[in-house]
Amino acid sequence: MLNNVHASSVKFRGERSSEIAFACDITANSAVVELFDIALCRPYSRTALYGVRPSSDNIAEIMRRLSVTALRNAGVPSSAIKGAVFSAGVHISDRLEEELSPSDLALLPETEIVFVPYISARLSGRFTAALLTVPDGDLLAVDVGGSLCVAEKLGGEIRCAGFSLSGAFDGTALESGMPAENGAIDAVRREKGGAIEYEVVGDADSIGISPAGAVCAAHIMLSEGIIDEDGIMTDRDLFAIGEDFFISQSDIRAIQSDKAKCASAFELFAGEKLYLSGAPFANDHGFRAMAAIGAVPKRNANFCGNSALRGAENYLLREKFRENARGIINSAEDISETLEEKFDGKYFEHLSFGKII
């Protein structure tokens, strides 16, 4: 992953109201603050810090710096912030809840701070937030990133499971990996003339490869025989993307492992309506490549890059969504441990990439 810390800020609008929500999403390699205009019901600005490794030891300091930067760059005074919400891993949420005050975030002392609740130690508040964005009814919701989180909703019951991943699908295990933020290569394709073309988030200078871009590259490598069905690079050590970035054999191994875990999870759960979120699904290119390499079923699905932020905003601003979150927490059954043996067995069945058609 990135060796240096990077930051980006973007203001989406030129005008705003005086009622702003502060929403933060924290992953294994990033922290993002979105300032959401409550009165106008739209995002106002976004500030991201990536190339970091948030932990229970450093997260409070990261948030102090990030909050000040987000407010300053957006030109939003603390008096405009009506509430703050966090979606994060279990240990991060617990530490922030213990240590963080509104003053630490440069907010007024009376500002409400809430944390999206988690289902279990394996299923964090980020996944709860993602589930708040899917509709009612029977469905299968999957979030892919540092871990693989699955929720099957059938007949009003919710069965959930969480499995660890190798780091390909959040970028932490990729040599040039990074989140899908400004500067990330997030789509890769081979042009008719043979050249490799790629797109970069924010039309900025490229500084790394997002999970979606890495999966696109893996699909090309499989299609052209650069790697075989077992994931072995056949005639080179690296697959170059532009002059500065590449996919290595170790990257392919991480992608291969994570795709096998995803494919295994889909065999253990039912659901015709499929909702996918996570960095590999940041765009249509990533979704199609994930289907092509066998990580997700080849059928229509609803997908988005990151539903946790939107779900967190809903949790902060609407009592209905807080009630929904409480309902999820109280009724969801974490069956991860009961599935581990079957999951491990299917994992080895899905390690091969198979033939790309």
Buried (B, 14 or more C-beta within 10 A) or exposed (E): BBEEEBBBBEBBEEEBEEBBBBBBBBBBBBBBBBBBBBEBEEBBBBBBBBBBEBEBEEBBEBBBEBBBBBBEBBEBEBEBBBBBBBBBBBBBBBBBEEEBEBEBBBBBEEBEBBBBBBBBEBBBBBBBBBBBBBEEEBBBBBBBBBBBBBBBBBEEEBBBBBBEBBBBBBBBBBBBBBBBBBBBBBBBBBEEEEEBEBBBBEEEEBBBBBBBBBBBBBBBBBBEEBBEEEBEBEEEEEBEBBEEBBBBBEBBBBBBBBBBBBBBBBEBBEBEBBBBBBBBBBBEBBBBBBBBBBBBBEEEBBBBBBBBBBBBBBBBBEEEBBEBBEEBBEEBEBBBEEBEEEBEEBBEEBBBBEEBE
